[in-house]
Amino acid sequence: MKIERFSQVLLVALLVFILQTGAGQSKVHAQVFIPTAGNSWVIDNGFQTTEKIDEGGIRVDSDFTKTFRTFFYAEKTGAIRLGIRGAAAGGDARIKLTMGAREKTIDLTSEASTVLWAGGFIIENPGYQYVDISAVGGEGTAIVHDIAVMGEPAESDFYFMKDEFYWGRRGPSVHLRYLVPEDEKEVTYFYNEITVPEGEDVMGSYFMANGFGQGYFGIQVNSETERRILFSVWSPFHTDNPDEIPEDQRIQLIRKGTGVYTGEFGNEGSGGQSYKRFMWKTETTYGFLLKAVPGDDHSTEFTAWFFDPEVGDWALIASFSRPKTSTYLTGLHSFLENFIPQAGLFDRKVLYTNQWIVDADGNWMELNQAAFSADATARKNARLDYTGGQLNDAFYLKNCGFINEKTTIGTQFTREANNQRPQIDFDALP
């Protein structure tokens, strides 16, 4: 029995030695460096991230009591070595790295950037992993540029944000493209419903209901005290600067509803924008109605209405004229995005129900099929925390938060048809 017990102790000691030193490995593993600038957040206060993280990495002050968390995705499990590439500023610094149940300390004494190894750790399950970094001593500040990883799990199917940190921190945007029969060429109205589940109304979320070839219409969480109904139409002139749009290609406001702000927008295309401040609620289903009418002057009028069940009536948001355009509604879709980089740490979810279209002859058709897609951040595997699909009589989208849920781009879904056409008197709309 003593020999058996001694063997067990020896085996454990050997495993720890291998993890700490990398001894026993059959080959020299490449070092992988995960930029903290694009992959880290202050987890105790995600919106404090901008104060402590910049393009150079994270600043771990000796008196900073909160924790930094750096994320990466590993498909393979097994032993790895963890460390940092960093330097000390204003004196020596000591930090602690924590991953799973293991924690190790690192002392930074040089003002020159140096790779320092903490020791061995284990990736126990495939998917998103994280390393927590916190101050535990010293008088100076630890400048951590990268988390260093070495080991077989880091050599393939190992993902993190390598560049374009602004987009990576925002997280992947996800979409549902509604499948409209090819012979439906004159779609005049598009109706959709949104329900945001309780707790999913994360700041920075845009729950877009009625997307079309020339714009979008949905609801946002802009701050703790402000929410908006947003309706925008792009100019046919392609630019991110609205000041560059020629006069004959500017979006023209025809009319707007009570309390609606209208103006121009830029950065992601340019055009006409309208929004109404409205503190919409979770667990409440709101209606969205969009109309397109091509005119004789090679322009198209787009109009958006919003239905609040507590009011029981439709409210006009705005009506815009888009020049050099003659079209009915095309490219019908919904999307979910996060527009605040600090909020990419948090996941959010939305349900879409009861999609209908009406053609120019007044014929109604329910849309109960949709194809899932995602943006470039997802497609290049910079972030893999995105999903969408069908849930009973609803479609759903979910993203961000480093969730271990991923839907294959291009997957098509069919929800249960409810055959409940919305009761709308188009002639009575404001």
Beta strands, then each sheet from edge to edge (+ up, - down):
strand 1: 31-35
strand 2: 40-42
strand 3: 53-54
strand 4: 57-61
strand 5: 68-74
strand 6: 78-89
strand 7: 93-99
strand 8: 102-108
strand 9: 114-123
strand 10: 127-138
strand 11: 141-150
strand 12: 158-159
strand 13: 174-178
strand 14: 187-195
strand 15: 205-211
strand 16: 215-221
strand 17: 227-234
strand 18: 252-256
strand 19: 260-265
strand 20: 271-277
strand 21: 285-294
strand 22: 300-308
strand 23: 313-322
strand 24: 333-338
strand 25: 348-359
strand 26: 364-367
strand 27: 369-374
strand 28: 386-391
strand 29: 394-399
strand 30: 412-414
sheet 1: 1+ 11- 4+ 3-
sheet 2: 1+ 11- 6+ 9-
sheet 3: 2+ 5- 10+ 7- 8+
sheet 4: 2+ 5- 12+
sheet 5: 19+ 20- 17+ 16- 15+ 24- 13+ 27- 30+
sheet 6: 18+ 23- 22+ 21- 14+ 25- 26+
sheet 7: 18+ 23- 22+ 21- 14+ 25- 29+ 28-
end
